[in-house]
Amino acid sequence: MEPSLASLIDQIQAAIAAKAPLRIRGGGSKDFYGEPFDAALPVLNTRSYSGIVSYEPSELVVTAKAGTSLVELEAALAEQGQCLAFEPPHFNAGSTVAGMVAAGLAGPARACVGGVRDYVLGAHLVNGKGELLEFGGQVMKNVAGYDVSRALAGSMGTLGLITQVSLKVLPVAVAQATLRFEMDEATAIRNCNEWAGQPLPLNASSWAMDQGVPVLYLRLRGAVAAVESACQRLAKEAGGLRVDSPETLADWRAARDLQLPWFKAGHARGDDLWRISVPQTTPPLGLGSTMIDWLGGQRWLFTPASDRSQSAQRIRSAVVAVGGNTTLFIAAPADSTPASSRFDAQKEPLNTIQKQLKMQFDPAGIFNPGRLGVI
Protein backbone atom coordinates (compact mmCIF):
# COMPACT_ATOMS: atom_id res chain seq x y z
CA MET A 1 0.00 0.00 0.00
CA GLU A 2 1.31 3.43 -0.92
CA PRO A 3 2.41 5.57 2.06
CA SER A 4 0.03 8.41 1.16
CA LEU A 5 -2.97 6.04 1.14
CA ALA A 6 -1.79 4.33 4.32
CA SER A 7 -1.55 7.75 6.00
CA LEU A 8 -5.15 8.58 5.04
CA ILE A 9 -6.38 5.27 6.42
CA ASP A 10 -4.40 5.81 9.64
CA GLN A 11 -6.08 9.21 10.08
CA ILE A 12 -9.50 7.64 9.58
CA GLN A 13 -8.85 4.82 12.04
CA ALA A 14 -7.59 7.32 14.63
CA ALA A 15 -10.75 9.41 14.14
CA ILE A 16 -12.92 6.31 14.59
CA ALA A 17 -11.13 5.40 17.80
CA ALA A 18 -11.55 8.95 19.12
CA LYS A 19 -15.10 9.28 17.77
CA ALA A 20 -13.97 12.52 16.18
CA PRO A 21 -15.57 13.47 12.82
CA LEU A 22 -13.50 14.48 9.81
CA ARG A 23 -14.04 16.87 6.93
CA ILE A 24 -12.96 15.36 3.60
CA ARG A 25 -11.40 17.88 1.26
CA GLY A 26 -9.56 17.83 -2.05
CA GLY A 27 -8.93 21.15 -3.75
CA GLY A 28 -11.73 22.95 -1.90
CA SER A 29 -13.40 24.02 -5.15
CA LYS A 30 -16.84 23.03 -3.85
CA ASP A 31 -16.60 24.15 -0.23
CA PHE A 32 -19.61 26.38 -0.92
CA TYR A 33 -21.83 23.46 -1.94
CA GLY A 34 -24.03 21.53 0.47
CA GLU A 35 -24.96 22.26 4.06
CA PRO A 36 -22.31 24.37 5.84
CA PHE A 37 -19.60 22.29 7.47
CA ASP A 38 -18.01 22.82 10.84
CA ALA A 39 -14.81 24.72 10.08
CA ALA A 40 -13.29 23.38 13.31
CA LEU A 41 -13.34 19.78 12.10
CA PRO A 42 -9.95 18.23 11.21
CA VAL A 43 -9.44 18.07 7.44
CA LEU A 44 -8.76 14.77 5.68
CA ASN A 45 -7.00 16.06 2.58
CA THR A 46 -6.81 13.82 -0.49
CA ARG A 47 -4.39 15.87 -2.59
CA SER A 48 -1.37 13.82 -1.58
CA TYR A 49 -2.91 10.69 -3.08
CA SER A 50 -2.95 11.58 -6.76
CA GLY A 51 -2.05 10.33 -10.20
CA ILE A 52 -3.52 8.37 -13.10
CA VAL A 53 -3.36 4.66 -12.25
CA SER A 54 -4.16 3.35 -15.72
CA TYR A 55 -5.54 4.62 -19.00
CA GLU A 56 -6.60 2.46 -21.92
CA PRO A 57 -7.69 4.77 -24.76
CA SER A 58 -8.77 1.83 -26.91
CA GLU A 59 -11.04 0.61 -24.08
CA LEU A 60 -12.33 4.11 -23.26
CA VAL A 61 -11.48 3.66 -19.57
CA VAL A 62 -9.33 5.69 -17.19
CA THR A 63 -8.58 5.03 -13.52
CA ALA A 64 -7.32 7.83 -11.29
CA LYS A 65 -6.57 8.38 -7.62
CA ALA A 66 -8.71 10.64 -5.44
CA GLY A 67 -6.51 13.73 -5.41
CA THR A 68 -5.80 13.80 -9.14
CA SER A 69 -6.70 17.22 -10.51
CA LEU A 70 -9.33 17.46 -13.23
CA VAL A 71 -6.94 19.64 -15.19
CA GLU A 72 -4.35 16.84 -15.24
CA LEU A 73 -6.90 14.15 -16.08
CA GLU A 74 -8.57 16.10 -18.88
CA ALA A 75 -5.20 17.02 -20.37
CA ALA A 76 -4.22 13.33 -20.53
CA LEU A 77 -7.54 12.48 -22.19
CA ALA A 78 -7.22 15.35 -24.68
CA GLU A 79 -3.86 14.03 -25.87
CA GLN A 80 -5.75 10.94 -27.04
CA GLY A 81 -8.67 12.87 -28.49
CA GLN A 82 -10.97 11.84 -25.63
CA CYS A 83 -12.90 13.60 -22.87
CA LEU A 84 -15.25 13.42 -19.89
CA ALA A 85 -18.47 13.87 -21.88
CA PHE A 86 -20.50 15.14 -18.92
CA GLU A 87 -18.25 18.20 -18.56
CA PRO A 88 -17.65 18.30 -14.79
CA PRO A 89 -17.45 21.86 -13.41
CA HIS A 90 -14.05 22.96 -12.17
CA PHE A 91 -14.94 26.17 -10.27
CA ASN A 92 -11.22 26.55 -9.65
CA ALA A 93 -7.94 24.89 -10.62
CA GLY A 94 -7.97 22.70 -7.50
CA SER A 95 -10.90 20.48 -8.53
CA THR A 96 -10.14 16.78 -8.04
CA VAL A 97 -11.43 13.48 -9.38
CA ALA A 98 -12.91 12.31 -6.07
CA GLY A 99 -14.50 15.70 -5.49
CA MET A 100 -16.06 15.51 -8.94
CA VAL A 101 -17.70 12.18 -8.09
CA ALA A 102 -18.65 13.13 -4.54
CA ALA A 103 -20.39 16.33 -5.70
CA GLY A 104 -22.05 14.60 -8.65
CA LEU A 105 -22.26 17.82 -10.68
CA ALA A 106 -22.25 17.96 -14.47
CA GLY A 107 -21.97 20.72 -17.05
CA PRO A 108 -23.99 21.96 -20.03
CA ALA A 109 -24.10 18.60 -21.87
CA ARG A 110 -25.79 16.75 -18.97
CA ALA A 111 -29.25 16.49 -20.54
CA CYS A 112 -27.89 15.00 -23.76
CA VAL A 113 -25.07 12.71 -22.60
CA GLY A 114 -25.86 11.79 -18.98
CA GLY A 115 -24.40 12.70 -15.61
CA VAL A 116 -21.43 11.67 -13.48
CA ARG A 117 -22.92 8.41 -12.18
CA ASP A 118 -23.51 7.25 -15.77
CA TYR A 119 -19.75 7.21 -16.32
CA VAL A 120 -18.54 5.73 -13.03
CA LEU A 121 -17.46 2.12 -13.60
CA GLY A 122 -15.83 1.37 -10.27
CA ALA A 123 -14.45 2.92 -7.11
CA HIS A 124 -12.30 2.22 -4.06
CA LEU A 125 -13.63 3.51 -0.75
CA VAL A 126 -12.44 3.63 2.86
CA ASN A 127 -15.56 3.22 4.98
CA GLY A 128 -16.38 4.33 8.50
CA LYS A 129 -14.75 1.20 9.92
CA GLY A 130 -11.40 2.01 8.33
CA GLU A 131 -11.77 -0.77 5.74
CA LEU A 132 -10.60 -0.32 2.14
CA LEU A 133 -13.39 -1.62 -0.11
CA GLU A 134 -13.58 -2.06 -3.89
CA PHE A 135 -16.76 -1.73 -5.93
CA GLY A 136 -17.46 -2.18 -9.62
CA GLY A 137 -14.56 -2.50 -12.03
CA GLN A 138 -13.38 -1.18 -15.37
CA VAL A 139 -16.10 -2.40 -17.73
CA MET A 140 -19.80 -1.74 -18.12
CA LYS A 141 -22.36 -4.21 -16.74
CA ASN A 142 -19.96 -5.90 -14.36
CA VAL A 143 -22.01 -5.58 -11.17
CA ALA A 144 -24.68 -7.90 -9.84
CA GLY A 145 -26.92 -6.35 -7.21
CA TYR A 146 -26.60 -2.80 -5.84
CA ASP A 147 -24.11 -0.67 -7.77
CA VAL A 148 -22.38 1.07 -4.87
CA SER A 149 -19.78 2.81 -7.03
CA ARG A 150 -22.48 4.87 -8.73
CA ALA A 151 -24.25 5.53 -5.45
CA LEU A 152 -21.15 7.47 -4.43
CA ALA A 153 -21.92 10.10 -7.07
CA GLY A 154 -23.51 13.00 -5.22
CA SER A 155 -22.94 11.49 -1.77
CA MET A 156 -20.84 14.53 -0.75
CA GLY A 157 -18.30 12.37 1.07
CA THR A 158 -20.84 11.21 3.66
CA LEU A 159 -20.39 7.48 2.92
CA GLY A 160 -16.62 7.31 3.10
CA LEU A 161 -13.36 8.42 1.54
CA ILE A 162 -13.26 7.77 -2.21
CA THR A 163 -9.66 6.84 -2.93
CA GLN A 164 -9.80 5.71 -6.57
CA VAL A 165 -12.27 5.93 -9.45
CA SER A 166 -12.59 4.21 -12.84
CA LEU A 167 -14.43 6.25 -15.44
CA LYS A 168 -15.80 5.69 -18.90
CA VAL A 169 -14.49 8.29 -21.36
CA LEU A 170 -15.61 9.14 -24.89
CA PRO A 171 -13.96 10.45 -28.07
CA VAL A 172 -14.13 14.18 -28.65
CA ALA A 173 -16.81 14.97 -31.23
CA VAL A 174 -15.51 15.33 -34.78
CA ALA A 175 -17.56 18.47 -35.38
CA GLN A 176 -19.10 21.17 -33.21
CA ALA A 177 -21.15 24.29 -33.82
CA THR A 178 -23.00 26.89 -31.76
CA LEU A 179 -26.15 28.63 -32.94
CA ARG A 180 -27.63 31.84 -31.54
CA PHE A 181 -31.37 32.49 -31.53
CA GLU A 182 -33.26 35.52 -30.29
CA MET A 183 -36.38 34.13 -28.61
CA ASP A 184 -38.28 34.49 -25.38
CA GLU A 185 -38.11 32.02 -22.51
CA ALA A 186 -41.27 30.08 -23.32
CA THR A 187 -40.35 29.75 -26.99
CA ALA A 188 -36.83 28.61 -26.14
CA ILE A 189 -38.11 25.89 -23.79
CA ARG A 190 -40.67 24.70 -26.33
CA ASN A 191 -38.18 24.67 -29.22
CA CYS A 192 -35.47 22.86 -27.25
CA ASN A 193 -37.86 20.07 -26.39
CA GLU A 194 -39.21 19.81 -29.93
CA TRP A 195 -35.69 19.65 -31.34
CA ALA A 196 -34.67 17.08 -28.71
CA GLY A 197 -37.30 14.73 -30.13
CA GLN A 198 -35.87 14.98 -33.63
CA PRO A 199 -32.72 13.44 -35.19
CA LEU A 200 -30.53 16.45 -34.45
CA PRO A 201 -27.05 16.28 -32.83
CA LEU A 202 -28.00 18.43 -29.84
CA ASN A 203 -25.40 18.59 -27.09
CA ALA A 204 -26.11 21.62 -24.87
CA SER A 205 -28.27 24.71 -24.52
CA SER A 206 -28.17 27.99 -22.64
CA TRP A 207 -30.89 30.66 -22.44
CA ALA A 208 -30.70 34.01 -20.64
CA MET A 209 -31.19 37.71 -21.10
CA ASP A 210 -28.12 39.04 -22.92
CA GLN A 211 -27.89 42.85 -22.61
CA GLY A 212 -31.66 43.07 -22.50
CA VAL A 213 -32.20 40.61 -25.36
CA PRO A 214 -33.57 37.08 -24.71
CA VAL A 215 -31.09 34.71 -26.34
CA LEU A 216 -30.83 30.94 -26.70
CA TYR A 217 -27.47 29.36 -27.49
CA LEU A 218 -27.57 25.82 -28.83
CA ARG A 219 -24.50 23.61 -29.16
CA LEU A 220 -24.40 20.80 -31.71
CA ARG A 221 -21.83 17.99 -31.68
CA GLY A 222 -21.38 14.91 -33.82
CA ALA A 223 -20.41 13.86 -37.35
CA VAL A 224 -19.53 16.69 -39.75
CA ALA A 225 -22.46 15.97 -42.07
CA ALA A 226 -24.95 15.82 -39.17
CA VAL A 227 -23.78 19.09 -37.63
CA GLU A 228 -23.70 20.96 -40.94
CA SER A 229 -27.15 19.70 -41.92
CA ALA A 230 -28.61 20.68 -38.55
CA CYS A 231 -27.07 24.16 -38.76
CA GLN A 232 -28.59 24.76 -42.18
CA ARG A 233 -31.99 23.49 -41.11
CA LEU A 234 -32.17 25.46 -37.84
CA ALA A 235 -30.92 28.62 -39.54
CA LYS A 236 -33.68 28.33 -42.13
CA GLU A 237 -36.51 27.25 -39.81
CA ALA A 238 -35.75 29.25 -36.65
CA GLY A 239 -33.30 31.96 -37.65
CA GLY A 240 -30.29 30.45 -35.94
CA LEU A 241 -27.06 32.38 -36.46
CA ARG A 242 -23.84 30.37 -36.34
CA VAL A 243 -21.38 31.93 -33.89
CA ASP A 244 -18.40 29.57 -33.81
CA SER A 245 -15.25 31.22 -32.43
CA PRO A 246 -12.63 30.78 -29.71
CA GLU A 247 -14.75 33.15 -27.62
CA THR A 248 -17.75 30.84 -28.00
CA LEU A 249 -15.71 27.86 -26.79
CA ALA A 250 -14.61 29.93 -23.80
CA ASP A 251 -18.24 30.86 -23.10
CA TRP A 252 -19.26 27.19 -22.86
CA ARG A 253 -16.45 26.61 -20.36
CA ALA A 254 -17.69 29.66 -18.45
CA ALA A 255 -21.21 28.21 -18.49
CA ARG A 256 -19.79 24.98 -17.07
CA ASP A 257 -18.11 26.84 -14.22
CA LEU A 258 -20.93 29.37 -13.62
CA GLN A 259 -18.72 32.23 -14.77
CA LEU A 260 -20.86 33.76 -17.52
CA PRO A 261 -21.65 37.50 -17.13
CA TRP A 262 -25.15 36.61 -15.87
CA PHE A 263 -23.65 34.70 -12.94
CA LYS A 264 -20.97 37.27 -12.23
CA ALA A 265 -23.57 40.04 -12.06
CA GLY A 266 -25.62 38.12 -9.51
CA HIS A 267 -22.61 37.41 -7.34
CA ALA A 268 -21.53 41.06 -7.57
CA ARG A 269 -24.94 42.07 -6.20
CA GLY A 270 -24.40 39.73 -3.24
CA ASP A 271 -27.43 37.59 -4.11
CA ASP A 272 -28.12 33.92 -3.36
CA LEU A 273 -27.92 31.52 -6.31
CA TRP A 274 -30.62 28.84 -6.53
CA ARG A 275 -30.43 25.73 -8.69
CA ILE A 276 -33.82 24.47 -9.85
CA SER A 277 -34.36 21.05 -11.41
CA VAL A 278 -37.68 20.52 -13.19
CA PRO A 279 -39.11 18.41 -16.03
CA GLN A 280 -37.63 19.80 -19.27
CA THR A 281 -41.02 20.82 -20.69
CA THR A 282 -41.97 22.93 -17.66
CA PRO A 283 -43.04 26.40 -18.82
CA PRO A 284 -41.49 29.57 -17.34
CA LEU A 285 -41.89 29.64 -13.56
CA GLY A 286 -42.14 33.40 -13.27
CA LEU A 287 -39.82 33.56 -10.27
CA GLY A 288 -37.48 36.25 -11.57
CA SER A 289 -34.43 36.67 -13.78
CA THR A 290 -33.54 33.13 -14.81
CA MET A 291 -30.87 31.31 -16.77
CA ILE A 292 -31.88 27.98 -18.32
CA ASP A 293 -29.83 25.03 -19.54
CA TRP A 294 -30.18 21.25 -19.95
CA LEU A 295 -32.87 21.87 -22.61
CA GLY A 296 -35.10 23.37 -19.94
CA GLY A 297 -34.37 20.88 -17.17
CA GLN A 298 -32.04 23.05 -15.08
CA ARG A 299 -32.76 26.64 -14.15
CA TRP A 300 -30.71 29.15 -12.20
CA LEU A 301 -32.19 32.00 -10.19
CA PHE A 302 -30.70 34.81 -8.10
CA THR A 303 -32.63 36.24 -5.13
CA PRO A 304 -31.66 38.82 -2.49
CA ALA A 305 -29.87 37.20 0.44
CA SER A 306 -31.69 39.56 2.79
CA ASP A 307 -34.98 37.92 1.76
CA ARG A 308 -33.71 34.35 2.01
CA SER A 309 -36.49 32.79 4.11
CA GLN A 310 -39.30 34.26 2.03
CA SER A 311 -37.48 33.42 -1.22
CA ALA A 312 -36.98 29.81 -0.15
CA GLN A 313 -40.67 29.37 0.61
CA ARG A 314 -41.77 31.03 -2.63
CA ILE A 315 -39.33 29.12 -4.84
CA ARG A 316 -39.88 25.72 -3.27
CA SER A 317 -43.65 26.03 -3.39
CA ALA A 318 -43.57 26.87 -7.09
CA VAL A 319 -41.07 24.13 -7.95
CA VAL A 320 -42.77 21.38 -5.93
CA ALA A 321 -46.00 22.20 -7.76
CA VAL A 322 -44.39 21.20 -11.08
CA GLY A 323 -42.63 18.10 -9.73
CA GLY A 324 -39.16 19.57 -9.35
CA ASN A 325 -36.62 20.24 -6.60
CA THR A 326 -34.42 23.11 -5.51
CA THR A 327 -31.00 23.72 -4.01
CA LEU A 328 -29.63 26.87 -2.46
CA PHE A 329 -26.50 26.35 -4.50
CA ILE A 330 -24.40 29.32 -3.40
CA ALA A 331 -25.47 31.30 -0.34
CA ALA A 332 -24.16 34.85 -0.41
CA PRO A 333 -21.20 34.82 2.01
CA ALA A 334 -21.62 38.46 3.01
CA ASP A 335 -25.04 37.85 4.54
CA SER A 336 -25.38 36.47 8.05
CA THR A 337 -28.91 35.11 7.58
CA PRO A 338 -28.80 31.38 8.36
CA ALA A 339 -28.97 29.06 5.36
CA SER A 340 -30.18 26.12 7.41
CA SER A 341 -31.56 24.11 4.52
CA ARG A 342 -29.64 24.12 1.25
CA PHE A 343 -31.49 21.05 -0.06
CA ASP A 344 -35.18 20.18 -0.22
CA ALA A 345 -36.41 17.82 2.49
CA GLN A 346 -35.95 14.23 1.29
CA LYS A 347 -39.18 12.30 0.80
CA GLU A 348 -39.86 8.74 1.86
CA PRO A 349 -38.71 6.12 1.14
CA LEU A 350 -35.58 7.90 -0.15
CA ASN A 351 -34.95 9.51 3.23
CA THR A 352 -34.91 6.11 4.94
CA ILE A 353 -32.71 4.56 2.25
CA GLN A 354 -30.22 7.41 2.53
CA LYS A 355 -29.99 7.08 6.30
CA GLN A 356 -29.60 3.30 6.09
CA LEU A 357 -26.77 3.64 3.58
CA LYS A 358 -25.05 6.07 5.91
CA MET A 359 -25.45 3.68 8.82
CA GLN A 360 -23.97 0.78 6.85
CA PHE A 361 -20.98 2.68 5.50
CA ASP A 362 -20.29 5.11 8.32
CA PRO A 363 -21.98 3.90 11.52
CA ALA A 364 -20.03 6.28 13.77
CA GLY A 365 -20.79 9.35 11.63
CA ILE A 366 -17.12 10.13 10.97
CA PHE A 367 -17.34 11.53 7.44
CA ASN A 368 -18.64 15.03 6.57
CA PRO A 369 -21.41 15.06 9.19
CA GLY A 370 -24.50 17.01 8.13
CA ARG A 371 -23.18 17.91 4.67
CA LEU A 372 -26.29 16.45 3.02
CA GLY A 373 -28.56 17.71 5.76
CA VAL A 374 -30.15 14.44 6.88
CA ILE A 375 -26.84 12.58 7.25
Sequence and secondary structure as in RCSB ss.txt:
>XXXX:A:sequence
MEPSLASLIDQIQAAIAAKAPLRIRGGGSKDFYGEPFDAALPVLNTRSYSGIVSYEPSELVVTAKAGTSLVELEA
ALAEQGQCLAFEPPHFNAGSTVAGMVAAGLAGPARACVGGVRDYVLGAHLVNGKGELLEFGGQVMKNVAGYDVSR
ALAGSMGTLGLITQVSLKVLPVAVAQATLRFEMDEATAIRNCNEWAGQPLPLNASSWAMDQGVPVLYLRLRGAVA
AVESACQRLAKEAGGLRVDSPETLADWRAARDLQLPWFKAGHARGDDLWRISVPQTTPPLGLGSTMIDWLGGQRW
LFTPASDRSQSAQRIRSAVVAVGGNTTLFIAAPADSTPASSRFDAQKEPLNTIQKQLKMQFDPAGIFNPGRLGVI
>XXXX:A:secstr
  HHHHHHHHHHHHHHHHT  BEEESS TTTTSSS   TTS EEE TTS  EEEEEGGGTEEEEETT BHHHHHH
HHHHTTEE TT    SSTT BHHHHHHHT   TTHHHH  GGGTEEEEEEE TTS EEEEE SSSS   S  HHH
HTTT TTSS EEEEEEEE EE  SEEEEEEEE  HHHHHHHHHHHHTSS  EEEEEEEEETTEEEEEEEEEE HH
HHHHHHHHHHHHH  EE  SHHHHHHHHHHHTT SHHHHHHHHHT EEEEEE  TT     SSSEEEEGGGTEEE
EEE GGGHHHHHHHHHHHHHHTT EEEEEE  TT  S    SB    TTHHHHHHHHHHHH TT  BSTTTTS  
